[in-house]
Amino acid sequence: MTNIPQAVTQSARVADTIVIRRMDITMVLEASSNDVTNQMRWAMFNWIPDDTAVAPGTAAYFESPAVFGPLSPLNYEGRANFRTIVDRFVTIAGTGSAPTALSIRTFRTSIRKHFRIDFQSTTLYGTNHVYYTIFSNSALSPHPSYFLTVRFWYSDTF
């Protein structure tokens, strides 16, 4: 999520190191048209290793989503590789044609957690980047959908 290009524009960085000051997050989860009930899990985390060599997948953060589903514990053996920013479990009920009060779930917050991201020189890769993962226990297609917007407030000069 933090592949911020290097340039001299409003949405770019000048340096190879930035400090995230704040994250404004808006997430909307919507029920599918077939499954009546779904559990969903979504998370944002810092991936500490250099993602040039090792980019994380869902199983790098969660222990085993295929076995435990949305209630999966975090990856115990890999815990030194990530830091949790936000981790949410959400139940959605209803369908597109028979909505309920839980058919659409909204999450909105501003997280003020300062952390540093180091980029490899002139690339989008480096250490401590922010990653996002989501999955559900949906068995029927189409699956629940989501909309995510994140604004990163950062500085690249100290």
N, C-alpha and C positions, 0 to 999 in steps of 0.2 A: 504494500500500500504506500510505501514511502519512497518510491522510485522518482525522486525529484531531480529533474534534469539540471545540468550545470549551464547557466547562461546569465544574462543580465536583464531579466524580465521579472515581473511581479510574482509569477508562480515558479520561479527557478531559484537556484542557489548559486552563490559565487564561490564559496569555499568547498572543501572536501569534508568538512565537519559541520553539522548543524545541531542545534539544541531544540527539541520539540518542547514548546511551552504549554500548549493546550491542544486538545482534540475535541471538536464539536461533532457529535455522532447523532445521526437520525436513522433509525431502522424501522421498516414497516414489514411485517410478516402477514401473508394472506393465505387463507385456506384454499385448498385445491377444489376442483369440481367433483371429485369422486370420494376421497377419503373423508370420513366424518370426523375423525379425531387424529391429530398428529402431535407428536412431541418433537420439538426442534431444539438444537443446541448450537449456539454460535459463540465465537470467541475472537478476541484480538489479543495478540501477544507480541512481545519483542523476541525476535529470533537472534540470539546472541552470537552464534558463529558467523563467519564470513559467508554470505549467501552466494558468493561466486562459486564456491566449491560445494556447499551443502544447503540446498533450499528445502524448507520443511514441507511435509505433507500433513494431512490431518492426523495420521498415526504418529507423527513426531511430537505432537502436542497432547493428543489423547492416547490412552493406553491401547484400546482396541474397540473402535466404534462398530466394527462388524460383529463383535461378540456382545458387547454391552449396550449398543445403541446409544441414544442420547444421554444415558446415565453413566457413560464411560468415565472412569477416573482419569486423572491426568497421567501422562507417561512418567512413571516413577524413575526408570533407568535414564531417561533423557532430560530429567528436570533441571540439570545444569545448563541446558541449551536454551531455555526460554524463561521469560518473566510474564506473568499474566497481567493484562491491562483491564480486560473485561471478559467475563465468562457468564453466559446466561442460558438458562433452560426455560423453554416456553411451551405451553400447551395451546394448541389451536383446535377449536371445535366448530363444526358446521361445514357447509359446502358453499360454493359460489351461488347455487340456486336455492339453498335453504340456509341463509346466514344466521348466525347467533351473535351474542355479545362477544364471543371469543373468536370470531371468524377473521378479524383483523386485529393484530396486536402492534402497538407502537412503542418504541423505546427511543427516548431523546435525552441526551445528557451532554455535559461539557466536562471533560476530564482534564484536570490540571495536574499532570504528572510530568515533571521535567526529566528528560533523558536525552542522551547524546547519541547521534548516529554518525558513524564514520564511513565515508565512501572511499572505494578504491579510486585512485586518481583518474579523473575525467570519465567515470563510469556511473551506472545506476546501482551498482552492487557494493556491499560492504558489511559492516557489523551492526547489530542491534536494530535492524529494520523491523517495521511493524507488519505483521501478517494477520490475515483474517481467514477463518474457517467456519463452515456451517454444514450441518447435516440433519436429517430427520429419520423417523422410523416409517415414513410413508411407503406403503406397499403398492398403491395404485397410481397409475399415471393419468392425468398430469399431477405432478407433485406440488406441494405448497411453493409459493414464490416469495421472494423478498426484494426489497429495495433498500439500498444502503447509500448514504452520503456521509462522507467524513471530510471535515476541513481541518487541516493541520496548521497550527500557528507555530512558527519556528523563526529562529534567527540563525544566521550563519556568520555573524560578526559578534565579537565579545567586547 
